[in-house]
Structures are given as C-alpha cells and as structure tokens.
Amino acid sequence: MTTAAPEEVFAALSSTLVVDLATRRAAEAAVESLSARPGFAAALVQLTLAPTLALEIRQLAAVLLKRFVRTHWSDEAENFAPPAVLADEKAAVRAALPAGLHDPVPRVRTAVGMVVAAIAAHDFPDEWPSLMGELLQPLEAVVQTAAPADDSVAGVLRCLELCVGELDEGQLLAALERLLPLLLALYGGAGQPPRVRARAVRVLHRLLAQL
C-alpha cells in the first residue's frame, strides 16, 4: 500500500473546507481513504507544524491527528480500530510533535499538547522515555536564567496540564518531585507573566488532585 503523502492530505483537507456540499463530501471520503494508508499520521503532523499554511488547515490537521491517535495508535485502546500505526511512523510522530509546543500560535500549541497527551497515555515512559525531559527543558532554562517565560514555556505548561491525567501513580510521584521546584519558581518569579504563573498553579493543582 502506498504511503499517504502530505500533498495528498493537504489537498483533501483543503477541499473539506469549501462551501460546495458535493465537493466537501468527496473530500471527506478522500480523507477517510487516506487515513487507511501508512504515513497519514506523519502527514498530519507535518501539516500541523507548517507555519506557512493557513491556520484553519493546521488546526484541522491537529484535530484529525488527535482523533486518529485515539483510535489507531494502540491496539490496546478501548476504541481501537484498524489499521494500527506502524512503529517507524510512531517514532517519527513522537520526534516531530514537541516542536509544536513552541509554536507562536496559541491554538496550535494547545492542539499539539492534546495530541502529545493522547500519545503519552500509551507510550510514556516505555516507548517515549525522552518526553519528560523534552517538556521540562524549557522550564528549567527559564528558571535557571530567571528570564521571562516565552511561548515555549506556555505551550509546555499547557501540555503538562493535559498529560497529568494520563500518568499512573508512580509516574505522578516522579513528575511531582521534578516539577514541584520548577512550578514554584515560575509562580514566585516576579518577572513572569501572570498567565504563566497561573498556568503553573493549574499544573500543580492537577498533579495533586490526580494523586
């Protein structure tokens, strides 16, 4: 079976946004057909992270990716439906996704955070052992330099807030041990934007509530 190319997926997604009903239905059928081919998830990631594309295309790609992950990522998922994503494609998606948490567009950062959380539910820590380090690195850099938090920190905090609900008790304890000083430093940092301080408190609250 041929791989779903990003160009094909882009064309199909673009057509789903047109006004004409017949064109839109044909495009939706094309998307459904493409989703059964290898490379569909990787193509959606590429479109989501492409800064030159229209925002509505990027958001649509992220929404479809989240749905696709929930039904095709793991055959152990309650609502799994074939085909399953192949291991090499999973690795490519995991490698590319964290960059979206640093996107300048808040809605893209949030959408990517939701996808990361959905994948983490199945793959962290065994298949994605680097995830926590990737998430915490921007926080540690800001805390160490006492610099004002940027979009990277905001995206990571939103992702952490979403991921907390996917961690088991042992993972929560490990995360709390490493996260607590960072969250407290962000909250207590006089130069930090109010939204970042508020987000740090929400992440801490989610951690404690989950415990």
C-alpha positions as CSV (number, residue, x, y, z in Angstrom):
1,M,0.0,0.0,0.0
2,T,1.4,3.4,-1.0
3,T,2.2,6.0,1.7
4,A,-0.2,8.9,2.2
5,A,1.8,11.9,1.0
6,P,1.4,15.3,2.8
7,E,0.4,16.9,-0.5
8,E,-2.5,14.5,-0.9
9,V,-3.6,15.0,2.6
10,F,-3.3,18.8,2.3
11,A,-5.4,18.8,-0.9
12,A,-8.1,16.6,0.8
13,L,-8.2,18.8,3.9
14,S,-8.5,22.0,1.9
15,S,-11.4,20.6,0.0
16,T,-13.3,19.7,3.2
17,L,-13.4,23.5,3.9
18,V,-15.2,24.5,0.7
19,V,-18.8,25.6,0.6
20,D,-20.0,23.2,-2.1
21,L,-21.6,20.2,-0.4
22,A,-20.7,17.6,-3.1
23,T,-17.1,18.7,-3.1
24,R,-16.9,18.6,0.7
25,R,-18.4,15.1,0.9
26,A,-16.0,13.8,-1.8
27,A,-13.1,15.4,0.2
28,E,-14.2,13.8,3.4
29,A,-14.3,10.4,1.7
30,A,-10.8,11.1,0.4
31,V,-9.6,11.8,3.9
32,E,-11.1,8.6,5.1
33,S,-9.4,6.7,2.4
34,L,-6.0,8.3,3.1
35,S,-6.4,7.5,6.8
36,A,-6.1,3.8,6.0
37,R,-2.7,4.3,4.3
38,P,0.7,4.4,6.1
39,G,2.1,7.9,6.6
40,F,-1.3,9.5,7.3
41,A,-0.4,10.4,10.9
42,A,3.1,11.7,9.9
43,A,1.5,13.8,7.1
44,L,-1.0,15.3,9.6
45,V,1.9,16.3,11.9
46,Q,3.8,17.9,9.1
47,L,0.7,20.0,8.1
48,T,0.1,20.9,11.8
49,L,3.6,22.2,12.2
50,A,3.9,24.1,8.9
51,P,3.9,27.8,9.7
52,T,3.2,28.9,6.2
53,L,-0.1,27.1,5.9
54,A,-3.5,28.7,6.8
55,L,-4.4,28.4,10.4
56,E,-7.6,26.6,9.7
57,I,-5.7,23.8,7.8
58,R,-3.2,23.5,10.6
59,Q,-6.0,23.2,13.2
60,L,-8.0,20.7,11.2
61,A,-4.9,18.6,10.8
62,A,-4.3,18.6,14.5
63,V,-7.9,17.7,15.3
64,L,-7.8,14.8,12.9
65,L,-4.5,13.7,14.3
66,K,-5.9,13.6,17.8
67,R,-8.8,11.5,16.7
68,F,-6.6,9.2,14.7
69,V,-4.3,8.7,17.6
70,R,-7.2,7.7,19.9
71,T,-8.4,5.1,17.5
72,H,-5.4,3.8,15.6
73,W,-2.3,4.3,17.9
74,S,-2.6,1.3,20.2
75,D,-4.5,-2.0,19.7
76,E,-4.9,-2.0,23.5
77,A,-7.1,1.1,23.4
78,E,-10.8,0.6,24.2
79,N,-11.9,2.2,21.0
80,F,-9.2,0.8,18.7
81,A,-9.9,0.3,15.1
82,P,-7.5,-0.9,12.4
83,P,-5.2,0.0,10.8
84,A,-2.7,0.4,13.6
85,V,0.1,3.0,13.1
86,L,3.4,1.3,12.3
87,A,6.3,1.6,14.7
88,D,8.6,3.7,12.5
89,E,5.8,6.1,11.8
90,K,5.1,6.4,15.5
91,A,8.7,7.2,16.2
92,A,8.6,9.9,13.5
93,V,5.5,11.4,15.0
94,R,7.0,11.4,18.5
95,A,10.2,13.0,17.3
96,A,8.4,15.8,15.5
97,L,5.5,16.7,17.8
98,P,7.2,18.5,20.7
99,A,8.3,21.3,18.3
100,G,4.7,22.3,18.0
101,L,4.6,23.2,21.7
102,H,6.8,26.2,20.9
103,D,4.6,27.4,18.0
104,P,3.8,31.2,18.2
105,V,0.1,30.4,17.7
106,P,-1.6,29.5,21.0
107,R,-4.3,27.4,19.4
108,V,-1.7,25.3,17.6
109,R,0.3,24.8,20.9
110,T,-2.9,23.7,22.6
111,A,-3.8,21.3,19.8
112,V,-0.3,19.8,19.8
113,G,-0.4,19.4,23.6
114,M,-3.6,17.4,23.3
115,V,-2.0,15.1,20.8
116,V,1.1,14.7,22.9
117,A,-1.1,13.8,25.9
118,A,-3.1,11.2,23.9
119,I,0.1,9.5,22.7
120,A,1.7,9.7,26.2
121,A,-1.2,7.7,27.6
122,H,0.1,4.7,25.6
123,D,3.8,5.4,25.1
124,F,5.1,7.1,28.2
125,P,7.6,6.1,29.6
126,D,8.4,2.8,27.8
127,E,8.2,4.0,24.2
128,W,8.8,7.7,24.8
129,P,11.3,7.9,27.7
130,S,12.6,11.3,26.5
131,L,9.2,13.0,26.8
132,M,9.5,14.4,30.3
133,G,13.0,15.7,29.6
134,E,11.7,17.4,26.4
135,L,8.9,19.0,28.3
136,L,10.9,20.2,31.3
137,Q,13.9,21.6,29.4
138,P,12.3,25.0,28.5
139,L,11.0,25.3,32.1
140,E,14.5,24.6,33.6
141,A,16.1,27.1,31.2
142,V,13.8,29.9,32.3
143,V,14.1,29.1,36.0
144,Q,17.9,28.9,35.8
145,T,18.2,32.2,33.9
146,A,15.3,34.0,35.7
147,A,14.2,35.2,32.2
148,P,10.6,35.9,31.4
149,A,8.8,32.9,30.1
150,D,8.1,32.8,26.4
151,D,5.6,30.9,24.1
152,S,7.7,27.7,24.6
153,V,7.0,27.7,28.4
154,A,3.3,28.5,27.9
155,G,3.0,25.6,25.4
156,V,4.8,23.2,27.7
157,L,2.8,24.1,30.7
158,R,-0.5,23.6,28.8
159,C,0.8,20.2,27.6
160,L,1.8,19.2,31.2
161,E,-1.7,20.2,32.4
162,L,-3.2,17.8,29.8
163,C,-0.6,15.0,30.3
164,V,-1.1,14.8,34.1
165,G,-4.3,12.9,33.7
166,E,-2.6,10.2,31.7
167,L,0.1,9.3,34.3
168,D,-0.2,6.5,36.8
169,E,0.7,6.9,40.5
170,G,4.4,6.1,40.1
171,Q,4.8,8.4,37.2
172,L,2.9,11.2,39.1
173,L,5.2,10.9,42.1
174,A,8.3,11.1,39.9
175,A,6.8,14.0,37.9
176,L,5.9,15.9,41.1
177,E,9.4,15.5,42.5
178,R,11.0,17.0,39.4
179,L,8.2,19.5,38.6
180,L,7.4,21.0,42.0
181,P,10.5,23.2,42.3
182,L,10.1,24.4,38.7
183,L,6.4,25.2,39.2
184,L,7.0,27.1,42.4
185,A,9.9,29.0,40.9
186,L,7.7,30.0,37.9
187,Y,4.8,31.0,40.2
188,G,7.1,33.0,42.5
189,G,9.1,34.7,39.7
190,A,8.3,38.4,40.0
191,G,9.2,38.9,36.3
192,Q,6.9,36.1,35.0
193,P,3.8,37.0,33.0
194,P,0.6,36.5,35.1
195,R,-0.8,33.9,32.6
196,V,2.4,31.8,33.1
197,R,2.2,32.0,36.9
198,A,-1.5,31.0,36.7
199,R,-0.7,28.1,34.4
200,A,2.0,26.8,36.8
201,V,-0.5,26.8,39.6
202,R,-3.0,24.9,37.5
203,V,-0.4,22.2,36.6
204,L,0.4,21.8,40.3
205,H,-3.2,21.6,41.2
206,R,-3.8,18.9,38.6
207,L,-0.9,16.9,39.9
208,L,-2.1,17.0,43.5
209,A,-5.7,16.3,42.5
210,Q,-4.6,13.3,40.4
211,L,-2.6,11.9,43.3
